[in-house]
Amino acid sequence: VMRKVLRSVLSKFKKIHEAEIPGIVPGSLLFFQKYCVIDIRRRIEEGLPGVFLANAPGTGKTRIIQAATADMDTTVITPNSVVSAWDEESGKVLENVNILTQRDMHSAVRKEQLQTRKRLRATLDVPHHTYVNREFLQRIEDSERFQLLSDEETIVVHDEGHSRANEQSLQSKGASMLDSKFQILVSAT
């Protein structure tokens, strides 16, 4: 029985090791990160609504999410203090993605950038990743902003996902206005 179990585990590990993930820089993932990426991608393909990634601090959750969604339109809602970290990490993981990082700017400028991007989307045949701070979610009276940020084909990522625990907060209300194909809550807490 033990040999059968070990053969099964070895077979699964070989498949993970040999799997190619589209849109990522070769060699940018450790084995356990690749394991997480493959599991997230499987859940997306199965049409599940989402997943909670709760790996320990320092284990590369940002890298895992970027690799899992490298070939998909993705919106990341993150605390203001780490928006730039998502942008910096993307250069180490993603091969060919159009990235829009929005932080420390007036909401009208953000909206204008999103409108411009939507118009250009058809001409740019690459996945789009958008990184915005979670304060973006607080202006729930402007529903167009949410439509520009995501649609039914977008993967929506909530960094520090435990912040969604208070369903009555403006951020949680705004988050509920986002359409998505799949949602990922990320937390080390």
C-alpha positions in Angstrom: 0.0 0.0 0.0 2.8 2.4 0.9 4.6 1.8 -2.5 1.3 2.6 -4.3 0.9 5.8 -2.4 4.5 6.9 -2.9 4.3 6.1 -6.7 1.1 8.2 -6.9 2.8 11.1 -5.1 6.0 10.8 -7.3 3.8 10.7 -10.4 2.0 13.9 -9.4 5.3 15.6 -8.5 6.8 14.7 -11.8 3.8 16.2 -13.6 4.1 19.4 -11.7 7.8 19.6 -12.3 7.4 19.1 -16.0 4.3 21.3 -16.4 4.8 24.4 -18.5 2.9 27.5 -17.4 2.2 30.0 -20.2 3.4 33.6 -19.9 6.0 33.2 -17.1 9.7 33.6 -17.1 11.3 30.1 -17.1 12.8 29.1 -13.7 11.0 31.9 -11.8 9.1 29.5 -9.5 10.1 27.2 -6.8 8.5 23.7 -6.8 5.9 24.5 -4.0 5.0 27.8 -5.8 4.5 25.9 -9.0 2.3 23.4 -7.1 0.1 26.2 -5.9 0.0 27.8 -9.4 -1.2 24.6 -11.0 -3.8 24.1 -8.4 -5.2 27.6 -8.8 -5.2 27.2 -12.6 -7.1 23.9 -12.2 -9.7 25.5 -10.1 -10.1 28.3 -12.7 -10.5 25.8 -15.5 -13.1 23.9 -13.5 -15.2 27.0 -13.3 -15.0 27.3 -9.5 -15.7 30.8 -8.1 -12.5 31.3 -6.3 -9.8 30.3 -3.8 -8.2 31.6 -0.7 -4.3 31.5 -0.8 -3.1 31.6 2.8 0.6 30.7 2.6 3.0 31.8 5.3 4.7 35.2 5.0 7.7 35.3 2.6 6.7 32.3 0.6 6.0 34.2 -2.6 2.2 34.6 -2.7 2.5 37.6 -5.1 4.7 35.5 -7.5 2.3 32.6 -7.2 -0.7 34.7 -8.2 1.1 36.4 -11.0 2.2 33.1 -12.5 -1.2 31.5 -12.0 -2.9 34.4 -13.9 0.0 35.3 -16.3 -2.1 34.6 -19.5 -5.4 36.0 -18.1 -6.8 39.5 -17.6 -6.3 40.2 -13.9 -7.1 43.0 -11.4 -5.3 43.1 -8.1 -6.7 45.1 -5.2 -4.0 45.7 -2.7 -3.0 47.9 0.2 -1.4 51.2 -1.0 1.8 50.3 0.7 2.4 47.2 -1.6 1.0 48.3 -5.0 4.6 49.0 -6.1 5.7 45.5 -4.8 3.3 43.8 -7.2 4.6 45.9 -10.1 8.3 45.2 -9.2 7.6 41.4 -8.8 5.9 41.2 -12.2 9.2 41.9 -14.0 10.6 38.8 -12.4 7.7 36.5 -13.3 5.7 37.7 -16.2 6.9 37.5 -19.8 4.4 39.6 -21.9 1.8 41.4 -20.1 0.3 44.9 -20.3 0.5 46.2 -16.7 -1.3 49.3 -15.4 -0.3 50.3 -11.9 -2.6 52.9 -10.2 -1.6 54.4 -6.9 -1.3 57.9 -5.5 -3.4 59.6 -8.1 -6.7 61.4 -8.3 -9.7 59.2 -9.0 -10.5 61.1 -12.2 -7.0 60.3 -13.5 -7.5 56.6 -12.6 -10.8 56.5 -14.4 -9.3 58.2 -17.5 -6.5 55.6 -17.6 -8.9 52.8 -17.4 -11.1 54.3 -20.1 -8.1 54.6 -22.4 -7.0 51.1 -21.7 -10.5 49.7 -22.5 -10.4 51.5 -25.9 -6.9 50.0 -26.6 -7.7 46.5 -25.4 -8.6 45.1 -28.7 -5.4 46.4 -30.3 -3.1 44.9 -27.6 -3.2 41.1 -27.9 -1.7 40.5 -24.5 -3.2 39.8 -21.1 -3.9 42.9 -19.0 -2.9 43.1 -15.3 -4.1 46.1 -13.3 -2.8 46.8 -9.8 -4.8 49.3 -7.7 -4.9 50.2 -4.1 -7.9 49.1 -2.1 -9.0 52.6 -1.5 -10.2 52.6 -5.1 -13.1 50.4 -3.9 -14.4 53.0 -1.5 -16.2 55.3 -4.1 -19.2 52.9 -4.7 -21.4 55.7 -6.1 -19.3 55.6 -9.4 -20.2 52.2 -10.8 -18.5 52.8 -14.1 -15.1 52.6 -12.4 -15.9 49.0 -11.4 -17.0 48.1 -14.9 -13.7 49.5 -16.3 -11.7 47.6 -13.7 -13.1 44.2 -14.3 -15.6 42.1 -16.2 -16.9 38.5 -16.3 -13.6 37.3 -17.8 -11.3 39.0 -15.3 -9.5 37.3 -12.4 -9.9 39.5 -9.4 -7.3 39.2 -6.6 -7.8 40.7 -3.1 -4.4 41.0 -1.5 -4.7 41.0 2.3 -8.1 39.3 1.7 -8.9 39.1 5.4 -9.7 42.8 5.1 -13.0 41.7 3.5 -14.2 40.3 6.8 -16.3 43.3 7.5 -19.0 43.1 4.8 -20.4 46.5 5.7 -17.1 48.4 5.0 -17.0 50.5 1.9 -14.1 48.4 0.6 -16.1 45.2 0.9 -19.2 46.9 -0.7 -17.0 48.1 -3.6 -15.4 44.6 -3.9 -18.9 43.1 -4.3 -19.4 45.4 -7.3 -16.6 43.8 -9.3 -17.5 41.3 -11.9 -15.1 38.4 -12.3 -14.5 35.0 -13.7 -12.6 33.9 -10.6 -11.6 35.6 -7.3 -8.5 35.0 -5.3 -8.2 36.1 -1.6 -4.6 36.3 -0.5 -3.5 36.5 3.1 -0.7 35.5 5.4 -2.8 36.4 8.4 
